[in-house]
Amino acid sequence: MAGYKGLHGQIRSNNTKSTLLLIGFPAVILGAVWLVFFLMNNGVWDEYIQREFLMVLPIVVGAIGIWFLIAFLFHSKMIQFATKSKPLERKENMRVYNLVENLCMSQGMKLPKIFIMESSALNAFASGLNEKTYAVTLTRGIIDKLDDAELEGVIAHELAHIQNKDVRLLIISIIFVGILGFVVQVAFRSMLWGGGGRSRKKQDGRLMLIILVVSAVAYLLTILFKFALSRKREFMADAGAVEMTKRPDALASALRKISGQSTVDDVASDDVKSMFIENNPTENGMAATGLSGLFATHPPISKRIAFLEQV
């Protein structure tokens, strides 16, 4: 299978990336804090700035830890709230449960939770950080409009995300990108609504400007990294689905039906949309080029179908 190095290799790679993200994103945040102190002292690193940085360091680390802990504990509830999804009852749709159970048994996987979004759009996504929280969410539209082979391909794609640890990797990146995004918003609003005396206002304004610029650059770099991870994982999950089902034609057919019908109107969160099997705002399947390609969360469906047709 061209371009695919095997599920186990991808799992090892994503486990390594998850570890690097857990180290790398906090390092970016701490580096940004250091740069703020450095620039505020006109590019001079002396004992006073070093002491101030070391004093604020535990606060920053503690804030990152608390934010991550909250997101870790409640991410599933947050995702359900954002998508208005609910558990799919077994008696309500045995067809879906049979497809998921058969695929899980063939892979030796524990059955994930299954949720449904009451939307006529054709979409699906996997989520979770561990076996207790792994879940596959399907729209009503994708259940009703795909035949068994096509739906099996979509479900296998989402199970491959779980098996490859893609979902954990993406959620970790979303959490840390969210931290930097929050800092950018706070800095920007502080600049707009800053107060105090003239000299104090000037100093505070300079500080807020430095914080805004530094955090914005760090945010841009991390979000580009997140998008790059998201694009690559779709090809890998497509390949993993084919390895499970042995039916590249079925998944390609499903993607053709999904193209142009994937927009879930009730979901406003771009972070959640980045987890969907398809997230193409232009809905035309055409390749994003130039700068727009850097900010795309998914490769074009046309490229994914072409890849599957070569398998």
C-alpha positions in Angstrom: 0.0 0.0 0.0 1.8 3.1 -1.3 2.6 5.7 1.2 1.6 3.7 4.2 4.1 2.2 6.7 1.8 0.0 8.7 -0.6 0.6 11.6 2.0 -0.4 14.3 4.6 2.0 12.9 2.0 4.8 12.9 1.0 4.1 16.4 4.6 4.3 17.6 5.1 7.5 15.6 2.0 9.1 17.1 2.9 8.0 20.6 6.2 9.7 20.2 4.5 12.8 18.7 2.1 12.9 21.7 5.1 12.9 24.1 6.8 15.6 22.1 3.6 17.7 22.1 3.3 17.3 25.9 6.9 18.7 26.1 7.0 21.0 23.1 3.8 23.0 23.6 4.6 24.0 27.2 8.1 24.8 26.1 6.8 27.1 23.4 4.6 28.9 26.0 7.5 29.2 28.5 9.7 30.4 25.6 7.2 33.0 24.8 7.1 34.2 28.4 10.9 34.4 28.5 10.8 36.4 25.3 8.3 38.9 26.7 10.6 39.5 29.7 13.6 39.8 27.4 11.9 42.4 25.1 10.5 44.4 28.0 14.1 44.8 29.2 15.2 46.1 25.8 16.9 42.9 24.9 19.1 42.7 28.0 19.0 39.6 30.1 20.3 40.5 33.6 19.8 39.2 37.1 16.7 41.2 37.7 14.9 39.9 34.7 16.1 36.4 35.4 14.7 36.6 39.0 11.4 38.0 37.7 11.1 35.2 35.1 11.9 32.5 37.7 9.2 34.0 40.0 6.5 33.8 37.3 7.6 30.4 36.1 5.7 28.3 38.7 2.5 30.4 38.0 2.7 29.7 34.3 3.4 26.0 34.7 0.6 25.8 37.3 -1.9 27.5 34.9 -0.9 25.2 32.0 -1.3 22.2 34.3 -4.8 23.3 35.6 -6.0 24.1 32.1 -4.8 20.7 30.7 -6.3 18.8 33.7 -9.7 20.4 33.1 -9.6 19.7 29.4 -8.4 16.1 30.0 -11.2 15.4 32.5 -14.0 17.1 30.6 -13.1 17.0 26.9 -15.7 14.3 26.1 -18.5 16.4 27.7 -17.3 19.5 25.9 -17.3 17.7 22.5 -20.8 16.3 23.1 -22.0 19.8 24.1 -20.4 21.4 21.0 -21.9 18.8 18.6 -25.2 18.2 20.4 -24.5 14.5 20.1 -26.2 11.8 22.2 -25.5 8.1 22.8 -26.8 5.9 20.0 -28.9 3.2 21.6 -28.2 -0.4 20.4 -31.9 -1.1 19.9 -32.2 2.1 17.8 -29.7 1.0 15.3 -28.3 -2.6 15.4 -26.8 -2.1 11.9 -24.3 0.4 13.2 -23.4 -1.6 16.3 -22.9 -4.8 14.2 -20.5 -2.9 11.9 -18.5 -1.4 14.7 -18.4 -4.7 16.8 -17.3 -6.7 13.8 -14.5 -4.3 13.0 -13.4 -4.1 16.6 -13.3 -7.9 17.0 -11.2 -8.2 13.8 -8.7 -5.8 15.3 -8.8 -6.9 18.9 -10.1 -3.5 19.9 -12.3 -2.5 22.8 -15.7 -1.3 21.6 -15.7 2.5 21.7 -18.8 4.5 22.7 -21.1 5.4 19.8 -22.8 8.8 19.5 -25.1 10.3 17.0 -25.6 13.9 15.8 -29.1 14.6 14.5 -27.9 16.2 11.3 -28.7 15.4 7.6 -25.1 16.2 6.7 -22.7 13.3 6.0 -19.9 13.3 8.5 -18.3 11.4 11.4 -15.4 11.7 13.8 -13.5 9.9 16.5 -12.6 11.4 19.9 -11.1 10.5 23.3 -7.8 10.2 25.1 -8.0 6.6 26.4 -10.1 3.5 26.3 -12.6 4.9 28.8 -13.3 7.9 26.6 -12.8 6.7 23.0 -15.9 7.3 20.9 -17.1 7.3 17.4 -19.8 9.9 16.4 -21.9 9.6 13.3 -24.4 12.0 11.8 -27.9 10.7 11.1 -27.3 11.6 7.4 -24.3 9.4 7.0 -26.1 6.5 8.6 -29.1 6.8 6.4 -27.4 7.6 3.1 -24.5 5.2 3.0 -24.8 1.5 2.2 -23.3 -1.1 4.6 -20.0 -1.3 2.8 -19.6 2.5 2.6 -20.6 3.0 6.2 -18.2 0.2 7.3 -15.4 2.1 5.5 -16.2 5.3 7.3 -16.4 3.5 10.7 -13.1 1.8 10.0 -11.5 5.1 9.2 -12.6 6.5 12.6 -11.4 3.3 14.3 -8.1 3.7 12.6 -7.8 7.2 14.2 -8.4 5.6 17.6 -6.0 2.7 16.9 -3.3 5.1 15.5 -3.7 7.3 18.6 -4.6 10.2 16.2 -7.4 11.3 18.4 -5.2 11.7 21.5 -2.6 13.5 19.4 -5.1 16.0 18.0 -6.9 16.7 21.3 -3.6 17.4 23.1 -2.7 19.8 20.3 -6.1 21.5 20.5 -5.7 22.0 24.3 -2.4 23.8 24.0 -3.4 25.8 20.9 -6.4 26.9 23.0 -4.2 28.1 25.8 -2.2 30.4 23.4 -5.4 31.5 21.7 -6.8 32.5 25.0 -3.6 34.5 25.8 -3.8 36.3 22.5 -7.5 37.3 23.2 -6.7 38.6 26.7 -3.7 40.6 25.4 -5.7 42.1 22.6 -8.6 43.1 24.8 -6.3 44.5 27.4 -4.7 46.7 24.8 -8.2 48.0 23.7 -9.4 48.6 27.3 -6.2 49.4 29.2 -6.4 52.2 31.7 -4.3 54.1 34.3 -2.2 57.2 34.3 -0.3 58.4 31.2 3.1 56.9 32.1 1.6 53.8 33.5 -0.7 53.5 30.5 2.2 53.8 28.2 4.2 51.1 30.0 1.2 48.8 30.2 0.5 49.4 26.6 4.0 48.4 25.6 3.8 45.3 27.7 0.5 44.3 26.2 1.8 44.9 22.7 4.8 42.7 23.3 2.7 40.0 24.9 0.2 40.2 21.9 2.9 40.0 19.3 4.9 37.2 20.9 1.8 35.1 21.8 0.3 35.6 18.3 3.5 34.4 16.6 3.6 31.3 19.0 -0.1 30.7 18.4 0.4 30.9 14.6 3.3 28.4 14.7 1.4 25.9 16.9 -1.8 26.1 14.9 0.1 25.5 11.6 1.6 22.4 13.3 -1.8 21.3 14.4 -3.2 21.7 10.9 -0.3 19.7 9.4 -0.9 16.9 11.8 -4.6 16.9 10.9 -4.0 16.7 7.2 -1.5 13.8 7.4 -3.7 11.8 9.7 -6.5 11.6 7.2 -4.4 9.7 4.6 -3.2 7.4 7.3 -6.7 6.7 8.6 -7.9 6.0 5.0 -5.1 3.5 4.6 -5.9 2.0 8.0 -9.5 1.6 7.0 -8.6 -0.3 3.9 -6.3 -2.6 5.9 -9.3 -3.4 8.1 -12.0 -3.8 5.4 -10.0 -4.8 2.3 -12.4 -2.5 0.4 -10.7 0.7 -0.9 -13.6 1.1 -3.4 -16.2 1.3 -0.6 -14.4 4.0 1.3 -13.8 5.9 -2.0 -17.5 5.7 -2.8 -18.4 6.9 0.7 -16.0 9.9 0.3 -17.7 10.8 -3.1 -21.1 10.9 -1.4 -19.7 12.9 1.6 -18.1 15.5 -0.7 -20.4 18.5 -0.9 -22.7 17.3 1.9 -20.4 17.3 4.9 -21.2 20.7 6.5 -22.8 20.2 10.0 -24.5 23.6 10.6 -25.0 23.2 14.3 -21.3 22.8 15.0 -19.5 26.2 15.5 -16.2 25.0 17.0 -13.4 24.8 14.4 -11.5 22.5 16.8 -14.3 19.9 16.6 -14.6 20.3 12.9 -11.0 19.5 12.5 -11.8 16.0 13.8 -14.4 15.3 11.2 -13.8 12.8 8.4 -14.3 15.8 6.1 -14.0 19.5 6.8 -13.8 21.5 3.6 -15.6 24.8 3.9 -15.6 25.3 0.1 -17.4 22.0 -0.3 -15.9 21.4 -3.8 -13.2 18.9 -3.1 -10.6 21.1 -4.8 -7.1 21.4 -3.5 -6.3 24.3 -1.3 -3.3 26.2 -2.6 -0.8 28.7 -1.3 -1.5 30.1 2.2 -5.0 28.6 2.3 -3.4 25.1 2.0 -1.4 25.7 5.2 -4.5 26.5 7.1 -6.5 23.5 5.7 -7.4 20.8 8.3 -8.0 18.1 5.7 -6.4 17.1 2.3 -8.8 17.5 -0.6 -11.2 14.6 -1.0 -10.1 14.3 -4.7 -6.6 13.4 -3.5 -7.8 11.0 -0.9 -10.0 9.2 -3.5 -7.1 9.1 -5.9 -4.9 7.5 -3.2 -7.6 4.9 -2.5 -7.9 4.1 -6.2 -4.2 3.3 -6.3 -4.4 0.7 -3.5 
